[in-house]
Amino acid sequence: MKRILYLTVTFFILSFPFAFAEDKPPVENRPGDSQINEEMKQMAPIFGNVSKGMIMGRFAVLSEPDTVKMLARFAKNYYDALVEAGFTKEQAFQIVLSTGIPGMK
């Protein structure tokens, strides 16, 4: 009896939000969609330029000698720590290899 009562109460609690849900027009028929689409088309080149700038900036930093040395130290320290933690040298190498450049994935 308690199980039936529990299931009934749970059903009503979970269905409560749907009882007051409004019917919204389909996404393609909402007012203002054409304006939003037009604005997105106008902003696309701006987003492209921003993305390009971010990527070029990242490559510029990654090509600096100090950055390369820092990444090499990270990879070596990570490898050594993995071997010290009990991984075989091959396992540690594969883990470091799969990690790649930190922050790039």
Residue pairs with C-beta under 8 A, 6 or more apart in sequence:
24 30
27 33
58 104
61 67
62 68
62 71
62 101
71 101
71 102
74 102
75 96
75 99
78 95
78 96
78 99
79 92
79 93
79 96
82 91
82 92
82 95
82 96
83 89
83 92
87 95
